[in-house]
Amino acid sequence: MSVHLLLDGVSRSFDGYKAINDLSLAVDKGELRAVIGPNGAGKTTMMDIITGKTRPDSGGVWWNQTVDLTRIDEAGSARLGIGRKFQKPTVFETHSVEENIALSLKAERSVLATLFHRQTAAEAARITELLELVRLEGDRHRPAADLSHGQKQWLEIGMLLAQDPELLLVDEPAAGMTDAETMRTAELLRSLAGKHTVIVVEHDMDFVRALDCRVTVLHQGHVLTEGSLDHVSANPEVIEVYLGR
Ligand SMILES: Nc1ncnc2c1ncn2[C@@H]1O[C@H](COP(=O)(O)OP(=O)(O)OP(=O)(O)O)[C@@H](O)[C@H]1O
């Protein structure tokens, strides 16, 4: 399997504090990876560095082993196929579920043109496929405002997928979800692996267990340990800085 994303000895300070400290991390193409760690461990800053929102002071960030992501801004990383889902859902509340997906389909069209444009059969099929994937097929004509918090998160994942990203960065998707929604979200993200590379930052350990994937533990901007959830959970340092709290 080839390395899709590589962070190589990355550091970044804010006012003299090393938020990211010699961080090295390799994620394979098609891999699903969970990143856990205490508050302030540097998880958000790591995502910011991958997407070009924040520049590292030193170290390399490589995409497909050839593209230097430290030279690319957020718009550039989106064009390369890096999609990011922030914690808070940002759907178009007054538009229907279906319109939200239609607006996100990869196309050089303005919002108005998309709303008044007649869908091609291929577009309609793609919208249906995405709605089925995120289990919102039955809600396609409802305004997004009517959805539950969990359903809005799924809709936003669907909107991200509409742009066909190679890598999805997902920030705490399970926060605020019911147990059933949490498990369904884990299932959804697992189903995306293989076709997409997925990195999920999460605090909910039941959710991380359900992801059933390799786990990276961040602490003070550095990788503390990596492996299966059982492996990292048995690490005394992980218990000390994170799980034991
Ligand atoms: N733009 C910034 N300016 C100053 N300090 C920052 C900035 N961004 C992050 N930090 C600091 O860097 C450290 C790492 O923060 P970061 O948000 O990346 O951690 P995190 O693991 O995402 O935490 P949480 O789980 O609370 O979201 C923190 O001490 C934070 O205060």
The ligand as a MOL file (V3000), in Angstrom:
LIG
                    3D

  0  0  0     0  0            999 V3000
M  V30 BEGIN CTAB
M  V30 COUNTS 31 33 0 0 0
M  V30 BEGIN ATOM
M  V30 1 N -3.5860 30.1980 16.4150 0
M  V30 2 C -3.0870 29.8840 17.6270 0
M  V30 3 N -2.4990 30.8140 18.4050 0
M  V30 4 C -1.9860 30.5030 19.6040 0
M  V30 5 N -2.0260 29.2750 20.1290 0
M  V30 6 C -2.6080 28.2980 19.4240 0
M  V30 7 C -3.1660 28.5430 18.1290 0
M  V30 8 N -3.6730 27.3740 17.6610 0
M  V30 9 C -3.4400 26.4540 18.6220 0
M  V30 10 N -2.8090 26.9990 19.6710 0
M  V30 11 C -2.3560 26.2780 20.8730 0
M  V30 12 O -1.7410 25.0800 20.4570 0
M  V30 13 C -2.0430 23.9960 21.3340 0
M  V30 14 C -2.6440 22.8640 20.5590 0
M  V30 15 O -3.9890 23.2040 20.2360 0
M  V30 16 P -4.9620 22.3360 19.3280 0
M  V30 17 O -6.2330 23.1030 19.2120 0
M  V30 18 O -4.2810 21.9530 18.0830 0
M  V30 19 O -5.2050 21.0460 20.2280 0
M  V30 20 P -6.3420 19.9490 20.1020 0
M  V30 21 O -5.6560 18.6390 20.3370 0
M  V30 22 O -7.1040 20.1200 18.8710 0
M  V30 23 O -7.2590 20.2410 21.3560 0
M  V30 24 P -8.8580 19.9890 21.5600 0
M  V30 25 O -9.0180 18.5240 21.8030 0
M  V30 26 O -9.1320 20.7980 22.7860 0
M  V30 27 O -9.5460 20.4950 20.3580 0
M  V30 28 C -2.9500 24.5800 22.4080 0
M  V30 29 O -2.1630 24.8800 23.5500 0
M  V30 30 C -3.5030 25.8310 21.7700 0
M  V30 31 O -3.8020 26.8130 22.7370 0
M  V30 END ATOM
M  V30 BEGIN BOND
M  V30 1 1 1 2
M  V30 2 1 2 3
M  V30 3 2 2 7
M  V30 4 2 3 4
M  V30 5 1 4 5
M  V30 6 2 5 6
M  V30 7 1 6 7
M  V30 8 1 6 10
M  V30 9 1 7 8
M  V30 10 2 8 9
M  V30 11 1 9 10
M  V30 12 1 10 11
M  V30 13 1 11 12
M  V30 14 1 11 30
M  V30 15 1 12 13
M  V30 16 1 13 14
M  V30 17 1 13 28
M  V30 18 1 14 15
M  V30 19 1 15 16
M  V30 20 2 16 17
M  V30 21 1 16 18
M  V30 22 1 16 19
M  V30 23 1 19 20
M  V30 24 2 20 21
M  V30 25 1 20 22
M  V30 26 1 20 23
M  V30 27 1 23 24
M  V30 28 2 24 25
M  V30 29 1 24 26
M  V30 30 1 24 27
M  V30 31 1 28 29
M  V30 32 1 28 30
M  V30 33 1 30 31
M  V30 END BOND
M  V30 END CTAB
M  END
